[in-house]
Amino acid sequence: MSGAGHHDAEQHVPKLQLDELLDELQSRIDAARGTQNRVHTLLEAVLSVGRELDLAQVLRRIVEAAVVLVDAEYGALGVVGDDQTLSEFLTTGIGKEQRALIGALPSGHGILGELIRHPVPLRLAELSQHPASRGFPPNHPPMHSFVGVPVRVRDKVFGNLYLTEKRGGEQFDTDDEAVLATLAVAAGVAIENARLYEATRLREQWLRASSEVTRTLLSGAPSAEVLLLIAEQARQIAAADMGLIAEYMTGTESLQPAVAVGSDAEGRAGLVISARDGLVEAALSTSEPVLTADAGHDARGDSAGWRSGLGPLLLVPLGAGGKTRGVLILGREAGRRPFGESEAETLLGFAAQAALALELAEGRRDAEHVALLKDRDRIARDLHDLAIQRLFAAGMTLQSTQRFVDHPEAQERLSRTVDDLDETIKIIRSTIFGLRTRQGTSREGSGLRARAAEAVQAAAASFGFRPALRIEGLVDTDVSVEVADHAAAVIGEALSNAARHSGARSVDVQVRCAHGELTVVVADDGCGIPEGAARSGLKNMQDRARSLYGTLTIGTGPHGVGTRLQWQVPAGPVGPKATP
């Protein structure tokens, strides 16, 4: 019996050892399968991340892949800005409603900042036990286990991957850390590729925008339209919420927006920006881009209204050839991603090219204007030297011919012809004066001749016909600016009164400058001034005449019909009135 029992025991021991060996072999096979599956999942994650070229999608894929690889409930990718805080924070595992309840996204304090300050892998069994832990804000889900790894792009830390709450209540292990480190390397390559693609795409957009600005300028578009195009193109390409171009105001150290686009464009368009504003002054004085992540709290700025509601700002000078005409400003709403150095450099180049195109276009317009003035001078010279002299000679010949004509009707016709030639000569001389007059850039700065013509043309729609206009003398050179302003207003008021009340079928306007006096006559064949009619317009014209030491005379029109208004004042500058 004892021999048989001993034999059975010897058979049982090898069987137990074999079962243990088989169990260990099975566990190793399972582990190998698990490792193989994990490696396969890691490869899929790397391929998924590397397949994208849009940077925002790349970052989103990285976070989602990390959560799957280490079986975490929550994941985030924090992008480290130039100020060593988190400029972006992408999360997964937390819904939109819960994230809204939590409030503002983290900026890089506590455990998140620990990885920024010390960019090495960090693994914790309990978040709250780390010395850098600062707890969680209200409505934040509870988190205990944690693992974080830095993401580098060309040996520079781009951001950090943060994973919390491994499912099943387990802890993150060294394998999880190694897998995340491997993913971070692949993520760095994918981010660099996406950045290069984005830079190439943006460069193409800036080149197209520069070409469009140049093409618009060469087509002869006004500067205001081109400035609007520059601001809008820059705003769209840089994904900004606001864009404006501020130019120097004449004779001041302030700037005023020439154009404003985007959020609150109308409100910002009427503001005045001091050239001593810290941010603006830095852009104008250094001719370099100026960036700020938060305009409201930047020590270089003040509380100017043009920055209201804005966070990140990018300012570049707008000028070429050492001459700065203003500043181009782009802004994003508070809380959005700050502008980067690459965006600043491309915008600076775009602004320089746009400013150069503006300078060349303005130079071309000036050259065309000079050519036009020269051509006018040539025409005026030819009219004076050729046409007037021939007409004058013809008139003299006709006058001498009258002595040889005995028939009274023939003499009358010759006399009328001589008078017509004299009137023609006056008209041509008036035209010569107009051709030689330098026109200002604004309506107020233009000559009285042009302003009188504009008033007559404007009144044509009210009358149904164009009133006759005759101008004599040097009205654009001998008449002072102040007197010309009053005269233009009188012509407009007189024509307006005639159009409303007279019912005239013909209206004559005469502007004459002679012997140091300016005379404006407006005559019509209408019904005259009715009894009891409002005379506010006439009173205004009379006040204007008195202020210039002149007179206003109102009488009957030609042939005893209608109204004749004569406004006569000294043509020269008005001096102070003598005290009695």
BAPA-225809 format. One record per residue (C-alpha): residue in three letters; x, z, y. Coordinates in nm, 3 decimals, padded with zeros to 5 digits. Layout:
- ALA	X	Z	Y;
...
END
This chain:
- MET	00.000	00.000	00.000;
- SER	00.272	00.089	00.241;
- GLY	00.450	-00.235	00.170;
- ALA	00.135	-00.438	00.237;
- GLY	00.071	-00.257	00.569;
- HIS	00.423	-00.312	00.681;
- HIS	00.387	-00.680	00.604;
- ASP	00.063	-00.708	00.808;
- ALA	00.227	-00.540	01.111;
- GLU	00.517	-00.780	01.099;
- GLN	00.269	-01.068	01.109;
- HIS	00.070	-00.913	01.400;
- VAL	00.369	-00.860	01.636;
- PRO	00.478	-01.226	01.648;
- LYS	00.117	-01.322	01.708;
- LEU	00.097	-01.094	02.016;
- GLN	00.420	-01.228	02.151;
- LEU	00.297	-01.583	02.104;
- ASP	-00.029	-01.505	02.292;
- GLU	00.169	-01.358	02.580;
- LEU	00.394	-01.660	02.588;
- LEU	00.094	-01.893	02.585;
- ASP	-00.075	-01.695	02.866;
- GLU	00.240	-01.706	03.076;
- LEU	00.277	-02.074	03.007;
- GLN	-00.085	-02.132	03.110;
- SER	-00.039	-01.933	03.430;
- ARG	00.271	-02.133	03.514;
- ILE	00.086	-02.455	03.441;
- ASP	-00.196	-02.339	03.670;
- ALA	00.056	-02.243	03.938;
- ALA	00.224	-02.580	03.905;
- ARG	-00.113	-02.750	03.929;
- GLY	-00.196	-02.539	04.234;
- THR	00.137	-02.624	04.391;
- GLN	00.084	-02.989	04.309;
- ASN	-00.263	-02.980	04.464;
- ARG	-00.128	-02.802	04.770;
- VAL	00.153	-03.053	04.808;
- HIS	-00.100	-03.331	04.769;
- THR	-00.321	-03.169	05.035;
- LEU	-00.019	-03.127	05.264;
- LEU	00.071	-03.494	05.224;
- GLU	-00.287	-03.594	05.302;
- ALA	-00.278	-03.373	05.611;
- VAL	00.050	-03.526	05.728;
- LEU	-00.088	-03.877	05.679;
- SER	-00.412	-03.784	05.856;
- VAL	-00.226	-03.642	06.154;
- GLY	00.021	-03.930	06.174;
- ARG	-00.251	-04.193	06.154;
- GLU	-00.389	-04.109	06.499;
- LEU	-00.247	-04.237	06.827;
- ASP	-00.483	-04.066	07.070;
- LEU	-00.319	-03.736	07.167;
- ALA	-00.643	-03.537	07.187;
- GLN	-00.742	-03.653	06.837;
- VAL	-00.394	-03.577	06.705;
- LEU	-00.415	-03.216	06.828;
- ARG	-00.762	-03.175	06.681;
- ARG	-00.650	-03.311	06.341;
- ILE	-00.352	-03.073	06.337;
- VAL	-00.572	-02.765	06.378;
- GLU	-00.825	-02.880	06.121;
- ALA	-00.554	-02.965	05.867;
- ALA	-00.382	-02.628	05.916;
- VAL	-00.704	-02.435	05.846;
- VAL	-00.758	-02.626	05.521;
- LEU	-00.397	-02.590	05.403;
- VAL	-00.381	-02.209	05.425;
- ASP	-00.753	-02.146	05.358;
- ALA	-00.805	-01.971	05.693;
- GLU	-01.138	-01.906	05.860;
- TYR	-01.015	-01.958	06.216;
- GLY	-00.746	-02.180	06.365;
- ALA	-00.616	-02.275	06.707;
- LEU	-00.347	-02.484	06.871;
- GLY	-00.217	-02.363	07.205;
- VAL	-00.029	-02.609	07.428;
- VAL	00.243	-02.437	07.632;
- GLY	00.258	-02.548	07.997;
- ASP	00.552	-02.562	08.234;
- ASP	00.474	-02.209	08.356;
- GLN	00.503	-02.072	07.999;
- THR	00.131	-02.010	07.969;
- LEU	-00.128	-02.190	07.758;
- SER	-00.246	-02.499	07.944;
- GLU	-00.476	-02.604	07.657;
- PHE	-00.631	-02.412	07.369;
- LEU	-00.807	-02.602	07.089;
- THR	-01.000	-02.397	06.835;
- THR	-01.183	-02.445	06.508;
- GLY	-01.410	-02.205	06.323;
- ILE	-01.579	-02.071	06.637;
- GLY	-01.900	-02.241	06.745;
- LYS	-01.975	-02.358	07.101;
- GLU	-02.233	-02.087	07.162;
- GLN	-02.001	-01.808	07.049;
- ARG	-01.711	-01.951	07.246;
- ALA	-01.930	-01.958	07.558;
- LEU	-02.013	-01.590	07.505;
- ILE	-01.643	-01.502	07.472;
- GLY	-01.571	-01.650	07.815;
- ALA	-01.249	-01.798	07.949;
- LEU	-00.995	-01.932	07.703;
- PRO	-00.676	-01.729	07.654;
- SER	-00.379	-01.802	07.880;
- GLY	-00.102	-01.670	07.654;
- HIS	-00.093	-01.292	07.656;
- GLY	-00.080	-01.049	07.365;
- ILE	-00.002	-01.189	07.019;
- LEU	-00.045	-01.546	07.147;
- GLY	00.220	-01.485	07.411;
- GLU	00.454	-01.332	07.152;
- LEU	00.502	-01.673	06.994;
- ILE	00.557	-01.826	07.339;
- ARG	00.827	-01.571	07.419;
- HIS	00.979	-01.584	07.069;
- PRO	00.910	-01.927	06.913;
- VAL	00.966	-01.833	06.546;
- PRO	00.712	-01.802	06.263;
- LEU	00.513	-01.479	06.274;
- ARG	00.302	-01.338	05.988;
- LEU	00.094	-01.017	06.012;
- ALA	-00.129	-00.831	05.769;
- GLU	-00.312	-00.659	06.057;
- LEU	-00.318	-00.801	06.409;
- SER	-00.404	-00.474	06.579;
- GLN	-00.091	-00.301	06.449;
- HIS	00.154	-00.528	06.632;
- PRO	00.295	-00.378	06.955;
- ALA	00.202	-00.690	07.154;
- SER	-00.164	-00.675	07.049;
- ARG	-00.410	-00.628	07.336;
- GLY	-00.732	-00.638	07.141;
- PHE	-01.012	-00.892	07.173;
- PRO	-01.262	-00.966	07.451;
- PRO	-01.634	-00.888	07.400;
- ASN	-01.825	-01.113	07.156;
- HIS	-01.499	-01.216	06.985;
- PRO	-01.519	-01.227	06.602;
- PRO	-01.307	-00.966	06.418;
- MET	-00.966	-01.089	06.302;
- HIS	-00.708	-00.911	06.087;
- SER	-00.459	-01.129	05.898;
- PHE	-00.254	-01.371	06.107;
- VAL	00.013	-01.638	06.077;
- GLY	00.160	-01.846	06.357;
- VAL	00.429	-02.114	06.379;
- PRO	00.572	-02.308	06.676;
- VAL	00.527	-02.684	06.707;
- ARG	00.834	-02.856	06.848;
- VAL	00.872	-03.204	06.993;
- ARG	01.236	-03.310	07.015;
- ASP	01.358	-02.950	06.995;
- LYS	01.129	-02.845	07.278;
- VAL	00.835	-02.617	07.205;
- PHE	00.515	-02.811	07.263;
- GLY	00.279	-02.537	07.149;
- ASN	00.192	-02.299	06.868;
- LEU	-00.037	-02.302	06.565;
- TYR	-00.238	-01.982	06.519;
- LEU	-00.431	-01.911	06.195;
- THR	-00.634	-01.595	06.122;
- GLU	-00.855	-01.442	05.853;
- LYS	-00.748	-01.587	05.518;
- ARG	-01.059	-01.632	05.310;
- GLY	-01.132	-01.384	05.031;
- GLY	-00.974	-01.096	05.222;
- GLU	-00.625	-01.193	05.107;
- GLN	-00.308	-01.196	05.313;
- PHE	-00.110	-01.496	05.426;
- ASP	00.206	-01.530	05.217;
- THR	00.542	-01.702	05.246;
- ASP	00.399	-02.017	05.089;
- ASP	00.136	-02.036	05.365;
- GLU	00.409	-01.991	05.622;
- ALA	00.622	-02.264	05.463;
- VAL	00.330	-02.506	05.444;
- LEU	00.246	-02.450	05.810;
- ALA	00.610	-02.494	05.911;
- THR	00.615	-02.827	05.726;
- LEU	00.291	-02.934	05.893;
- ALA	00.434	-02.833	06.233;
- VAL	00.732	-03.068	06.182;
- ALA	00.500	-03.357	06.099;
- ALA	00.277	-03.260	06.390;
- GLY	00.573	-03.277	06.630;
- VAL	00.646	-03.634	06.521;
- ALA	00.280	-03.733	06.551;
- ILE	00.254	-03.577	06.899;
- GLU	00.566	-03.762	07.014;
- ASN	00.425	-04.092	06.886;
- ALA	00.094	-04.025	07.059;
- ARG	00.274	-03.941	07.380;
- LEU	00.476	-04.262	07.368;
- TYR	00.162	-04.462	07.302;
- GLU	-00.019	-04.286	07.587;
- ALA	00.274	-04.345	07.824;
- THR	00.281	-04.715	07.735;
- ARG	-00.094	-04.748	07.781;
- LEU	-00.085	-04.568	08.117;
- ARG	00.208	-04.781	08.234;
- GLU	00.006	-05.093	08.162;
- GLN	-00.292	-04.951	08.352;
- TRP	-00.076	-04.866	08.655;
- LEU	00.074	-05.216	08.651;
- ARG	-00.271	-05.374	08.640;
- ALA	-00.385	-05.149	08.924;
- SER	-00.082	-05.245	09.135;
- SER	-00.149	-05.613	09.071;
- GLU	-00.514	-05.573	09.171;
- VAL	-00.417	-05.394	09.495;
- THR	-00.168	-05.669	09.582;
- ARG	-00.418	-05.943	09.497;
- THR	-00.686	-05.778	09.712;
- LEU	-00.447	-05.750	10.006;
- LEU	-00.339	-06.112	09.977;
- SER	-00.703	-06.220	09.976;
- GLY	-00.729	-06.086	10.331;
- ALA	-00.943	-05.779	10.256;
- PRO	-00.945	-05.512	10.529;
- SER	-00.714	-05.212	10.493;
- ALA	-01.005	-04.969	10.447;
- GLU	-01.123	-05.160	10.140;
- VAL	-00.771	-05.163	09.995;
- LEU	-00.723	-04.790	10.053;
- LEU	-01.052	-04.725	09.875;
- LEU	-00.932	-04.936	09.582;
- ILE	-00.600	-04.746	09.567;
- ALA	-00.772	-04.406	09.563;
- GLU	-01.030	-04.505	09.303;
- GLN	-00.778	-04.670	09.070;
- ALA	-00.548	-04.368	09.088;
- ARG	-00.835	-04.126	09.023;
- GLN	-00.960	-04.313	08.719;
- ILE	-00.622	-04.373	08.556;
- ALA	-00.505	-04.014	08.609;
- ALA	-00.841	-03.876	08.485;
- ALA	-00.885	-03.683	08.811;
- ASP	-01.213	-03.555	08.951;
- MET	-01.123	-03.621	09.314;
- GLY	-00.898	-03.860	09.500;
- LEU	-00.832	-03.907	09.869;
- ILE	-00.586	-04.077	10.101;
- ALA	-00.517	-03.890	10.424;
- GLU	-00.345	-04.069	10.714;
- TYR	-00.193	-03.936	11.034;
- MET	-00.428	-03.905	11.330;
- THR	-00.287	-04.068	11.644;
- GLY	-00.101	-03.826	11.869;
- THR	-00.148	-03.520	11.645;
- GLU	00.022	-03.338	11.360;
- SER	-00.292	-03.358	11.151;
- LEU	-00.418	-03.597	10.889;
- GLN	-00.769	-03.719	10.822;
- PRO	-00.898	-03.870	10.498;
- ALA	-00.917	-04.246	10.540;
- VAL	-01.101	-04.264	10.207;
- ALA	-01.227	-04.006	09.959;
- VAL	-01.366	-04.071	09.610;
- GLY	-01.499	-03.856	09.329;
- SER	-01.648	-03.508	09.352;
- ASP	-01.775	-03.407	09.698;
- ALA	-01.624	-03.722	09.850;
- GLU	-01.861	-03.717	10.148;
- GLY	-01.783	-03.354	10.228;
- ARG	-01.408	-03.407	10.215;
- ALA	-01.410	-03.735	10.409;
- GLY	-01.483	-03.567	10.741;
- LEU	-01.226	-03.288	10.715;
- VAL	-00.900	-03.258	10.908;
- ILE	-00.590	-03.168	10.705;
- SER	-00.299	-02.999	10.875;
- ALA	00.039	-03.162	10.815;
- ARG	00.176	-02.807	10.799;
- ASP	-00.033	-02.718	10.498;
- GLY	00.228	-02.604	10.246;
- LEU	00.140	-02.854	09.975;
- VAL	00.093	-03.148	10.213;
- GLU	00.410	-03.065	10.407;
- ALA	00.613	-03.052	10.086;
- ALA	00.494	-03.399	09.984;
- LEU	00.555	-03.549	10.329;
- SER	00.895	-03.389	10.392;
- THR	01.055	-03.437	10.050;
- SER	00.896	-03.775	09.963;
- GLU	00.856	-03.634	09.612;
- PRO	00.548	-03.550	09.405;
- VAL	00.405	-03.202	09.448;
- LEU	00.219	-03.037	09.161;
- THR	00.020	-02.717	09.135;
- ALA	-00.181	-02.584	08.843;
- ASP	-00.418	-02.382	09.064;
- ALA	-00.466	-02.491	09.424;
- GLY	-00.672	-02.184	09.507;
- HIS	-00.390	-01.941	09.423;
- ASP	-00.082	-02.144	09.520;
- ALA	00.125	-01.958	09.779;
- ARG	00.221	-02.287	09.946;
- GLY	-00.134	-02.363	10.048;
- ASP	-00.394	-02.207	10.273;
- SER	-00.769	-02.183	10.245;
- ALA	-00.831	-02.540	10.363;
- GLY	-01.172	-02.676	10.272;
- TRP	-01.040	-02.998	10.119;
- ARG	-00.920	-02.798	09.815;
- SER	-01.258	-02.634	09.755;
- GLY	-01.354	-02.627	09.386;
- LEU	-01.024	-02.778	09.272;
- GLY	-00.761	-02.636	09.038;
- PRO	-00.475	-02.869	08.942;
- LEU	-00.350	-03.090	09.227;
- LEU	-00.103	-03.378	09.250;
- LEU	00.018	-03.499	09.589;
- VAL	00.247	-03.797	09.654;
- PRO	00.356	-03.950	09.987;
- LEU	00.212	-04.289	10.076;
- GLY	00.481	-04.489	10.251;
- ALA	00.749	-04.752	10.224;
- GLY	01.082	-04.829	10.391;
- GLY	01.129	-04.471	10.508;
- LYS	00.796	-04.477	10.695;
- THR	00.526	-04.242	10.568;
- ARG	00.171	-04.327	10.668;
- GLY	-00.001	-04.045	10.482;
- VAL	-00.047	-03.874	10.147;
- LEU	-00.235	-03.960	09.828;
- ILE	-00.401	-03.655	09.669;
- LEU	-00.555	-03.627	09.324;
- GLY	-00.738	-03.317	09.205;
- ARG	-00.903	-03.183	08.892;
- GLU	-01.169	-02.917	08.877;
- ALA	-01.059	-02.558	08.823;
- GLY	-00.991	-02.485	08.457;
- ARG	-00.886	-02.837	08.360;
- ARG	-00.544	-02.938	08.232;
- PRO	-00.273	-02.951	08.502;
- PHE	-00.103	-03.277	08.590;
- GLY	00.226	-03.345	08.411;
- GLU	00.563	-03.464	08.535;
- SER	00.515	-03.806	08.378;
- GLU	00.183	-03.850	08.561;
- ALA	00.349	-03.751	08.887;
- GLU	00.631	-04.004	08.846;
- THR	00.398	-04.293	08.764;
- LEU	00.166	-04.207	09.053;
- LEU	00.463	-04.191	09.293;
- GLY	00.570	-04.541	09.185;
- PHE	00.216	-04.672	09.219;
- ALA	00.178	-04.522	09.567;
- ALA	00.512	-04.670	09.678;
- GLN	00.414	-05.017	09.557;
- ALA	00.070	-04.989	09.718;
- ALA	00.224	-04.876	10.049;
- LEU	00.472	-05.163	10.041;
- ALA	00.190	-05.409	09.978;
- LEU	-00.001	-05.260	10.272;
- GLU	00.303	-05.295	10.500;
- LEU	00.360	-05.656	10.396;
- ALA	-00.008	-05.742	10.442;
- GLU	-00.017	-05.582	10.786;
- GLY	00.302	-05.764	10.881;
- ARG	00.149	-06.091	10.768;
- ARG	-00.166	-06.023	10.972;
- ASP	00.046	-05.943	11.277;
- ALA	00.236	-06.268	11.232;
- GLU	-00.090	-06.460	11.199;
- HIS	-00.221	-06.290	11.513;
- VAL	00.095	-06.380	11.704;
- ALA	00.061	-06.739	11.584;
- LEU	-00.302	-06.739	11.699;
- LEU	-00.205	-06.609	12.043;
- LYS	00.066	-06.872	12.072;
- ASP	-00.183	-07.140	11.979;
- ARG	-00.426	-07.008	12.238;
- ASP	-00.151	-07.014	12.500;
- ARG	-00.076	-07.374	12.409;
- ILE	-00.443	-07.472	12.437;
- ALA	-00.474	-07.286	12.768;
- ARG	-00.161	-07.457	12.900;
- ASP	-00.287	-07.799	12.793;
- LEU	-00.626	-07.735	12.951;
- HIS	-00.465	-07.625	13.275;
- ASP	-00.196	-07.889	13.294;
- LEU	-00.397	-08.183	13.162;
- ALA	-00.773	-08.140	13.163;
- ILE	-00.811	-07.949	13.491;
- GLN	-00.567	-08.172	13.676;
- ARG	-00.750	-08.486	13.560;
- LEU	-01.089	-08.341	13.651;
- PHE	-00.956	-08.231	13.989;
- ALA	-00.815	-08.578	14.051;
- ALA	-01.145	-08.734	13.947;
- GLY	-01.331	-08.508	14.189;
- MET	-01.096	-08.596	14.476;
- THR	-01.141	-08.965	14.399;
- LEU	-01.519	-08.935	14.403;
- GLN	-01.509	-08.741	14.731;
- SER	-01.296	-09.013	14.893;
- THR	-01.530	-09.276	14.750;
- GLN	-01.830	-09.121	14.932;
- ARG	-01.698	-09.262	15.261;
- PHE	-01.745	-09.616	15.132;
- VAL	-02.102	-09.562	15.007;
- ASP	-02.384	-09.611	15.257;
- HIS	-02.683	-09.567	15.027;
- PRO	-02.816	-09.210	15.070;
- GLU	-02.923	-09.169	14.702;
- ALA	-02.585	-09.288	14.580;
- GLN	-02.411	-09.040	14.810;
- GLU	-02.636	-08.762	14.677;
- ARG	-02.548	-08.851	14.319;
- LEU	-02.176	-08.859	14.399;
- SER	-02.204	-08.520	14.569;
- ARG	-02.383	-08.371	14.267;
- THR	-02.118	-08.518	14.038;
- VAL	-01.840	-08.360	14.245;
- ASP	-02.022	-08.026	14.231;
- ASP	-02.058	-08.060	13.851;
- LEU	-01.686	-08.128	13.824;
- ASP	-01.613	-07.816	14.028;
- GLU	-01.837	-07.611	13.798;
- THR	-01.667	-07.765	13.495;
- ILE	-01.327	-07.673	13.634;
- LYS	-01.448	-07.314	13.684;
- ILE	-01.573	-07.300	13.325;
- ILE	-01.246	-07.433	13.191;
- ARG	-01.048	-07.185	13.400;
- SER	-01.267	-06.906	13.269;
- THR	-01.201	-07.029	12.916;
- ILE	-00.828	-07.030	12.987;
- PHE	-00.844	-06.670	13.104;
- GLY	-01.027	-06.580	12.782;
- LEU	-00.770	-06.754	12.565;
- ARG	-00.487	-06.568	12.736;
- THR	-00.650	-06.228	12.718;
- ARG	-00.512	-05.988	12.462;
- GLN	-00.796	-05.844	12.260;
- GLY	-00.782	-05.480	12.153;
- THR	-00.846	-05.356	11.805;
- SER	-01.164	-05.165	11.883;
- ARG	-01.482	-05.273	12.056;
- GLU	-01.421	-05.033	12.344;
- GLY	-01.070	-05.170	12.387;
- SER	-01.176	-05.537	12.386;
- GLY	-01.210	-05.740	12.707;
- LEU	-01.523	-05.753	12.917;
- ARG	-01.554	-06.125	12.845;
- ALA	-01.590	-06.067	12.471;
- ARG	-01.821	-05.769	12.518;
- ALA	-02.048	-05.966	12.750;
- ALA	-02.065	-06.246	12.493;
- GLU	-02.149	-05.991	12.222;
- ALA	-02.431	-05.844	12.434;
- VAL	-02.578	-06.190	12.498;
- GLN	-02.553	-06.282	12.131;
- ALA	-02.716	-05.954	12.029;
- ALA	-03.006	-06.013	12.271;
- ALA	-03.076	-06.361	12.132;
- ALA	-03.275	-06.218	11.841;
- SER	-03.506	-06.029	12.080;
- PHE	-03.568	-06.324	12.315;
- GLY	-03.591	-06.593	12.050;
- PHE	-03.326	-06.791	12.236;
- ARG	-02.971	-06.732	12.356;
- PRO	-02.944	-06.634	12.724;
- ALA	-02.705	-06.843	12.934;
- LEU	-02.373	-06.677	13.013;
- ARG	-02.131	-06.772	13.289;
- ILE	-01.809	-06.581	13.354;
- GLU	-01.584	-06.642	13.652;
- GLY	-01.253	-06.489	13.749;
- LEU	-01.003	-06.266	13.575;
- VAL	-01.259	-06.029	13.426;
- ASP	-01.026	-05.921	13.145;
- THR	-00.719	-05.855	13.359;
- ASP	-00.843	-05.744	13.703;
- VAL	-01.131	-05.526	13.583;
- SER	-01.028	-05.173	13.481;
- VAL	-01.123	-05.032	13.141;
- GLU	-01.365	-04.777	13.290;
- VAL	-01.545	-05.039	13.501;
- ALA	-01.558	-05.278	13.204;
- ASP	-01.723	-05.006	12.992;
- HIS	-01.991	-04.953	13.257;
- ALA	-02.043	-05.327	13.306;
- ALA	-02.088	-05.390	12.935;
- ALA	-02.348	-05.112	12.922;
- VAL	-02.532	-05.255	13.226;
- ILE	-02.546	-05.604	13.073;
- GLY	-02.686	-05.463	12.749;
- GLU	-02.943	-05.247	12.928;
- ALA	-03.057	-05.529	13.159;
- LEU	-03.103	-05.772	12.871;
- SER	-03.287	-05.509	12.668;
- ASN	-03.529	-05.441	12.957;
- ALA	-03.592	-05.812	13.006;
- ALA	-03.656	-05.865	12.635;
- ARG	-03.907	-05.577	12.620;
- HIS	-04.103	-05.633	12.943;
- SER	-04.051	-05.973	13.106;
- GLY	-04.176	-06.229	12.858;
- ALA	-03.911	-06.462	13.001;
- ARG	-03.846	-06.811	12.869;
- SER	-03.501	-06.835	13.024;
- VAL	-03.239	-06.573	13.115;
- ASP	-02.911	-06.625	13.299;
- VAL	-02.623	-06.379	13.292;
- GLN	-02.338	-06.415	13.541;
- VAL	-02.021	-06.202	13.544;
- ARG	-01.787	-06.272	13.835;
- CYS	-01.465	-06.104	13.945;
- ALA	-01.347	-06.205	14.291;
- HIS	-01.189	-06.039	14.596;
- GLY	-01.146	-05.707	14.411;
- GLU	-01.514	-05.676	14.319;
- LEU	-01.705	-05.722	13.995;
- THR	-02.054	-05.862	14.019;
- VAL	-02.300	-05.872	13.729;
- VAL	-02.621	-06.072	13.778;
- VAL	-02.902	-06.091	13.523;
- ALA	-03.192	-06.319	13.627;
- ASP	-03.504	-06.420	13.432;
- ASP	-03.823	-06.622	13.491;
- GLY	-04.053	-06.358	13.347;
- CYS	-04.337	-06.156	13.491;
- GLY	-04.122	-05.925	13.700;
- ILE	-04.121	-05.545	13.689;
- PRO	-04.478	-05.417	13.634;
- GLU	-04.617	-05.145	13.855;
- GLY	-04.588	-04.802	13.695;
- ALA	-04.331	-04.916	13.438;
- ALA	-04.073	-04.660	13.329;
- ARG	-03.755	-04.696	13.532;
- SER	-03.519	-04.480	13.327;
- GLY	-03.306	-04.782	13.241;
- LEU	-03.284	-04.892	13.605;
- LYS	-03.196	-04.537	13.710;
- ASN	-02.911	-04.530	13.456;
- MET	-02.773	-04.857	13.594;
- GLN	-02.804	-04.726	13.950;
- ASP	-02.620	-04.404	13.855;
- ARG	-02.342	-04.611	13.702;
- ALA	-02.309	-04.813	14.022;
- ARG	-02.299	-04.503	14.240;
- SER	-02.035	-04.337	14.024;
- LEU	-01.814	-04.642	14.086;
- TYR	-01.895	-04.664	14.460;
- GLY	-02.108	-04.973	14.400;
- THR	-02.466	-05.091	14.445;
- LEU	-02.762	-05.202	14.239;
- THR	-02.999	-05.458	14.392;
- ILE	-03.326	-05.572	14.235;
- GLY	-03.519	-05.869	14.366;
- THR	-03.722	-06.175	14.273;
- GLY	-03.579	-06.424	14.031;
- PRO	-03.506	-06.796	14.088;
- HIS	-03.780	-06.993	14.264;
- GLY	-03.967	-06.672	14.345;
- VAL	-04.045	-06.598	13.979;
- GLY	-03.922	-06.320	13.753;
- THR	-03.654	-06.064	13.828;
- ARG	-03.300	-06.082	13.959;
- LEU	-03.075	-05.777	13.902;
- GLN	-02.738	-05.759	14.077;
- TRP	-02.488	-05.483	13.994;
- GLN	-02.178	-05.488	14.216;
- VAL	-01.883	-05.245	14.202;
- PRO	-01.508	-05.238	14.281;
- ALA	-01.315	-05.396	13.994;
- GLY	-01.009	-05.170	14.004;
- PRO	-00.956	-04.818	13.870;
- VAL	-01.186	-04.553	14.014;
- GLY	-01.020	-04.279	14.219;
- PRO	-01.155	-03.932	14.300;
- LYS	-01.440	-03.915	14.547;
- ALA	-01.350	-03.794	14.897;
- THR	-01.485	-03.452	14.986;
- PRO	-01.688	-03.430	15.307;
END
